[in-house]
C-alpha cells in the first residue's frame, strides 16, 4: 500500500518552499506522479521526490525545465533565486565576512550588471554590511578587487538624535528619486542597492526623538520610502526583501493613519503575490486595500479593482475578471488628478489601460476574445512616455505575445522589436521574463523570417 506523501513545511527554509511549490504544481495542478514528471524532464522520479522534501538541491537548468512542463509561469525559477540568495548569505556568515562589490559582479546572473544579496533591515535588527553609494556605481564595475576598498565606508554615519522637518523632507525626496530610477531603469542593480541603504537609514530615524506633531509625518514618509524600496526589490525578484519592505511600510502607514499610502502598499502586495502564482492571496491584499474605500480617491479605487481583476484572471474566473475590470473603469472615469497623492501620478490612462489589459490578456490566452486586451495594451504602449519606459516595455511585450498567439505574427514582430528597444536598457527581471515568454510565443511560427529575426534578438537580449 503506497505511503501518503510526507507533510512539507514551506516555512522551514527557501529550499523547503521550493519543494512545497513543486509538489503543489505536480500533484494539485497537473496531477502527475513523480515518475511522470521526472520522465518529462529527463531525471528520475526519486530525484523529484528528493527535491520536494528538500533533501536534494535543484539547479537552474532543471528548474527551468520544471517550470516549462508544469506551466508555472516561472514560479519555481523565482523561488530558486531565493534559495541561491540564502545559500550565499549562509556562506558569507560562515566566513564571517561579506562579499565585496567586485566579487558580487561575477556571480552567476548574466542579466544584471550588478548583483547583491544582502537583506533589507528596515527595523534595524539584521546585521547588514552596506557599501557606500559609490561602491555600487560604475567605479566598482570597472575596478579590480584591490581598488574596491578605496570606496568602502569605514565608519557608519549615525542618524540624527532629534528629528527635524528637513529630515522628513529628505526621506520624501529619496523616495521620489528612487521611484523615478526604478521606473526608468528597473529595480535591479544600483537602484536596488541605493534603495536598500536609504530604507535602512530611514528606519533608524524611527528610533530618534521626534516631536509629537511630526510623528505621523515621519512614519508616513518612511512608509512611502519602504513602498518604493519594496517595488524595486519586487522588480529585481528579491521577493523576500520586497515582502519585508512592503510589510514594514504597511505598519508605518497604519501608525501614521495614512489611508492613501496603505491602499498603495496593499496594491503592491497584491501584485507581488499574483506574480508569484498566489492569486487568491493577492486578491485578499487587494480587498484589504479597498477597506474604507470611501477614504480613497477614485484613482486609488481603480488601481485596487485592477489588482482584483488580475487575480481573478489568473484564477480563470472570467465573469469576475470582467466585473472587476468594469469596476476599475467606472472608478477611473471619476478620477481627478488633483485629488491624488504624489505617488499616484503614475496611474494615468496609459497605466490603467495597461493594467486592465494584462488581466484581459490572461483571459485571451484561455480562449476568450483577444480584441479588448489588444486595444488596451495598444493604448498603454502609445501613452507611456520615457519616464515609464519599463511599463511601456512590459505592455509592448505582452501585446506582441498576444498577437503572436491570436493575431498577425508579422505585426507582432514589429511591436516586439519596439518593446525590445525599451527592454534592452532595463535591469528588470519582470521585463526579462516577459521577453522570454515572447520568445516562446515566437517559436510557434518557425516559417516566418521576420519572427525568426525577432526570436534571435530575444535570445540575444535575455537568456533563452
SULGISUL-V671672 format. One record per run of one state. SS is the DSSP state (H for helix, E for strand, C for the rest). FROM is the first residue (numbers start at 0). TO is the last residue. Records with the same first field share a line. If there is no record, write none. Layout:
SS->FROM-TO + FROM-TO
//
This chain:
C->0-12 + 29-32 + 41-43 + 52-58 + 70-73 + 95-99 + 104-131 + 136-136 + 142-145 + 151-160 + 162-163 + 185-188 + 205-207 + 209-210 + 235-237 + 256-257 + 275-277 + 289-291 + 295-296 + 314-316 + 333-335 + 339-340 + 344-347 + 365-369 + 383-384 + 406-407 + 423-427 + 442-447 + 461-463
H->13-28 + 33-40 + 44-51 + 59-69 + 74-94 + 100-103 + 132-135 + 137-141 + 146-150 + 164-184 + 189-204 + 211-234 + 238-255 + 258-274 + 278-288 + 292-294 + 297-313 + 317-332 + 336-338 + 341-343 + 348-364 + 370-382 + 385-405 + 408-422 + 428-441 + 448-460
E->161-161 + 208-208
//
